[in-house]
Amino acid sequence: MLNEVADTVAVLSRRHMQAGIPLSESRSRLEVFVRQALAAQSVEAAWGVAPKASSVALAA
């Protein structure tokens, strides 16, 4: 799970840079994505149930 989050953050970072999104805005969006992804992982670990895919929003 963490590898997938790291890969997604790398891809989103590159896309944000290419799109000219300011670093501060990009960082904020990526922080939200990582927090949501980690929360989803926590729910899955606690309940043994994967959350709905829509509960982790991509910040692209």
Secondary structure, 3 states (H helix, E strand, C coil): CHHHHHHHHHHHHHHHHHHCCCHHHHHHHHHHHHHHHHHHHHHHHHHCCCCCHHHCCCCC
